[in-house]
Amino acid sequence: MRPFAAPENGSGIDRTPGASARDTTAAEPSPRTGRRRYGAEWESHARTFMSWPALASVWEGDLLRAREDIARVARAVGEYEPVVVLARPDQQAAAQKACGRQVEVVPLPVDDLWARDTVPVFVEEDGRVTGVDLNFNGWGDKQEHTNDAEVGRALLATYGVPRVQAPFVAEGGSFETDGEGTLLVTESSLVNDNRNRGKDRDQIESELIATLGVEKVVWLAGVRGQDITDAHVDGLVRFTAPGVVLLDQPFPGTPPDSWSQAADQARSVLSRATDARGRTFEIVDLPQPDLDRVTGEGDDFVATYANFYVANGSVFLPRFGDRTADDRAKGILRDHFPQREIVQVRIDTVAAGGGGIHCSTHDQPGKPPA
């Protein structure tokens, strides 16, 4: 992620009217038998995985507040679908107390909260879910990840999900798919010696197509070396439906920088590209808040609404404290997901740590347990 008004209730969560909080209806995938398929996030989830931040060496004095944010997100998502939080065995009890009974806390060694990147990407093949282990290496060895590097293998073994090891290094936040064969990625986070030394874009594209079962890869430039992820796509552009994307935009009047230039470049590429089905892209702006009005702070503060998470019957996005911008973002998401409840959650510490709600959640496709 980029070194990128308090909610009216006291919980840090703000919901808009929409689908029932217990409505777990979700779009079903288009059947494609006989091959691997990487589904869209708006399809039905069996559960959401999250991770309990473990290291004071990473969060320093903010560790407790980061845990409060993660517990708040877990409780909110848990109103709509099963949530599993991975926690070190010696931290399991504290995590369970913070997250509440509705959330399941599983003892599994982790280092940090970024489940989007450490949990495997799930694909479907012949009616069976398979986990693709992306060989997490701490975003190019930028952060301690001894345990997080093993999350993929350990989690899949715990849940009895077949494992495929990817022939490349990546993170879940690197990918954005429409579920119909189109994959959006940033070149900066994949064609990079800190992940895939010696591999060019064509080779990585071939591996993405073979491993994920996608048909077309649309490459965006991204930004190199200015944040820990080298500019994941999930903070820049997101699908809301096949052929429709929301594009992160700086707050009006913000001076141009490498991030706004990346957004401009993404717009240029998407305006000329077609998806795997030959459709042109409808591009909708998703403006950021005014940094002078947000309640969080810090040089790495991620002020993008694009890092939203689509769960069963719901969509989760940040509430930053700029009421006008928060309401505008909520309205845009409501327009694009009219059958889902739009839930805004305060995540100031997670955002200050360089991430967002999508970064801290990872969906497993399938029907929720009865």
Order of alpha helices (4+ residues) and beta strands (2+ residues): beta-beta-beta-alpha-alpha-beta-alpha-beta-alpha-beta-beta-alpha-alpha-beta-beta-beta-alpha-alpha-alpha-beta-beta-beta-alpha-beta-beta-beta-alpha-beta-alpha-beta
